[in-house]
Amino acid sequence: MYPCVLKPFLETMKQQGRWAEIVRVCITGLNLCPDDLNTRLILAEAYFQSGFICLAEQETNRVRLDLKRLSDCCNRQLQILEFGQLDVTSLDSKVSDLATPTVAELYLSQGRSREAIAIYERILKENPGNNAAMTRLGEIKSSLTLPINPEGWDVDDSTEIKLYMIAILEDWMARIRNKQDA
């Protein structure tokens, strides 16, 4: 049975006081649709009316926890939507602020060597004397058998990089907020 069909049927049974049948139907319905909170609440009421107080309390607690998770999920979605209202054109300066070897290595570990190379080249553009970055850039490029371009590698798909950086930053922001809420 589908939840939209089940609820009116269960309400009719409640009016008739058929609590044992309601328990059986709710359990069957929850086996098919375990996340149906309405059915779970009716089951809790049926348990209570049948004298199974502990079972009623368990179902009520499960509904409460599911509602809390749903609320947290909605709050996170709202934060993502609010965070998503960024001015994408202002990201150019922010992306260069994130040009660190750690971010480059993160890209590399994800198989995004093109982005890692772009990050190392930004590092070298800002600090030409960084021998470690120059060495690592050479290693990455030679492992990909790419020619080393001293002027830097032009990244044609800068929009893709911006969107990817936004996704990473949103993920980091969500993790930071989760740790703050904990």
Residue pairs with C-beta under 8 A, 6 or more apart in sequence:
1 9
1 25
1 28
1 29
1 32
2 33
3 29
3 33
3 36
3 38
3 39
6 25
6 29
6 36
6 39
7 38
7 39
7 42
9 25
10 22
10 25
10 26
10 39
10 42
11 42
13 21
13 22
13 25
14 22
14 42
14 45
14 46
17 49
19 46
19 49
19 50
20 46
20 50
22 42
22 43
22 46
23 43
23 46
23 47
23 50
26 39
26 40
26 42
26 43
26 46
27 43
29 36
29 39
30 36
30 39
30 40
30 43
33 39
35 66
37 63
37 66
37 67
40 59
40 62
40 63
40 66
41 59
41 60
41 63
43 59
44 55
44 56
44 57
44 59
44 60
44 63
45 56
47 53
47 55
47 56
47 59
48 56
76 174
76 177
79 173
79 174
79 177
80 170
80 174
83 170
83 173
84 166
84 170
86 166
88 162
88 166
91 162
91 165
91 166
92 162
94 165
95 161
95 162
95 165
96 122
96 126
98 119
98 165
99 119
99 122
99 123
99 126
100 119
100 123
101 119
101 120
101 123
101 132
101 133
101 136
103 119
104 115
104 116
104 117
104 119
104 120
104 123
104 136
105 116
107 113
107 115
107 116
107 119
108 116
108 140
112 164
113 140
113 144
114 153
114 155
115 155
115 161
115 164
116 140
117 137
117 140
117 141
117 146
117 153
118 153
118 155
118 161
120 133
120 136
120 137
120 140
121 137
121 152
121 153
123 130
123 133
124 130
124 133
124 134
124 137
124 152
125 152
127 133
137 148
138 148
141 147
141 148
142 148
146 153
155 161
